[in-house]
Amino acid sequence: MLKNPTNMISNEKIESILINQGLSDYKWINPKEIVVAHWVRVKCTYGCSDYGLGTCPPNTPSVNDCDSFFKEYKSGLIIR
């Protein structure tokens, strides 16, 4: 969901858009429950051949920035 209350879209409206696009496998989550850990970034740095490509580290925010970012939101949506 958007942080700005004037731009808020209801969950029902978003779900309607998802269904209309054929996306039925989704789940609403509480972003404050997302666990952000340093080991993930280290694993990417030393164990992944995609390190440095696209949205992989170091092209991502720091662990602390990610943690702060997620805590600013009230709800999130995971789409598979």
FIBA-379256 format. One record per atom (N, C-alpha, C): residue in three letters; x negated, y, z negated. Coordinates in steps of 0.05 Angstrom, whole numbers, plus 5000, padded with zeros to 4 digits. Example, Ala and Ser with C-alpha at 12.3 -4.5 7.8 and 13.67 -1.06 7.14 Angstrom:
2
ALA473648864844ALA475449104844ALA473649344844SER474349554858SER472749794857SER474250014843
This chain:
80
MET498349765000MET500050005000MET498250255000LEU499350465010LEU497950725010LEU497950844982LYS495850984975LYS495751104948LYS497451354946ASN497851504967ASN499351754966ASN502351694966PRO503751764944PRO506551704942PRO508251814965THR507452034977THR509052144999THR508851975024ASN506851805025ASN506451635049ASN507151345043MET508451285020MET508951015013MET511050885032ILE510550645039ILE512350485055ILE513250255037SER515750195037SER516749975020SER515649705028ASN515349525009ASN514449255015ASN516349125035GLU518949175033GLU520849055051GLU520349155080LYS519749405083LYS519149515110LYS516649375122ILE514649355105ILE512149225114ILE512648935121GLU514148795105GLU514748515110GLU516348485136SER518148675141SER519748665166SER517848695190ILE515948875188ILE513948915210ILE512348655214LEU511448535192LEU509948285194LEU511548065208ILE513948035199ILE515647825211ILE516147875241ASN516648125248ASN517048205276ASN514548145293GLN512248145281GLN509748095295GLN508947795294GLY510647635282GLY510147355280GLY508247275258LEU507847455239LEU506047405216LEU507647325192SER507847065186SER509446975164SER507846875141ASP505246845144ASP503546735123ASP502146965109TYR503347085089TYR502247315074TYR502947295045LYS501547455029LYS502047455000LYS501347724989TRP503147834973TRP502548084958TRP500848024934ILE498848184929ILE497048144907ILE496648404891ASN495648374867ASN494848594850ASN491848644854PRO491048854867PRO488148894873PRO486448914848LYS487648974825LYS486048994800LYS485148714792GLU486348504803GLU485548234797GLU483348124815ILE482548274835ILE480448184853ILE477748194838VAL476447964838VAL473847944824VAL471648024844VAL470048224836VAL467848324852VAL465348244837ALA463448104850ALA461048014836ALA458548054853HIS456348094839HIS453748144853HIS452847894868TRP453447654858TRP452347414870TRP453247384899VAL455647494906VAL456647474933VAL454847624952ARG454047864945ARG452248024962ARG449547894964VAL448547784942VAL445947644943VAL446047404961LYS448247254960LYS448647024977LYS448547105007CYS449847335013CYS449747435040CYS446947515048THR445547645030THR442947755037THR440947525042TYR441047315027TYR439047105029TYR440046835041GLY442646825047GLY443646565056GLY445346565081CYS445446795095CYS447246815117CYS445846925142SER446246795164SER444946885189SER446347135200ASP448747205190ASP450147445199ASP449447695183TYR447647675164TYR446847905148TYR446148135166GLY447348365160GLY446748615176GLY448448645200LEU450148465206LEU451848485230LEU454648575222GLY455948725238GLY458748805234GLY459348905207THR461248775193THR462048855167THR460648705144CYS458348595150CYS456748455130CYS454848645117PRO453948585092PRO451948755080PRO449548765098PRO448148985098PRO448349225081PRO450349425091ASN452049355111ASN453949535123ASN456549545107THR456449485081THR458849495064THR458249665039PRO460349755026PRO459849905001PRO458549734980SER457349864960SER456149724938SER458149564922VAL457249384906VAL459049224889VAL460649404871ASN459349594858ASN460849784841ASN462849954856ASP462150044880ASP464050194896ASP466450024904CYS466049774911CYS468249594918CYS470049554894ASP468949514871ASP470449464846ASP472249714840SER471049954842SER472550204837SER474750234858PHE474150174883PHE476050204905PHE478550034900PHE478149784894PHE480449604889PHE482149694866LYS480949804845LYS482449884821LYS484150134826GLU483750274848GLU485350514854GLU488050444865TYR488450194874TYR490950114887TYR492749954868LYS495349984873LYS497349834857LYS498149564869SER497949544895SER498649294908SER496949264933GLY496749014941GLY495248954965GLY496648724980LEU495848685005LEU497048485021LEU494948315035ILE495048055031ILE493247875044ILE494847735067ILE493747745091ILE495047625114ILE493147415125ARG494247175129ARG492646955140ARG493546905168
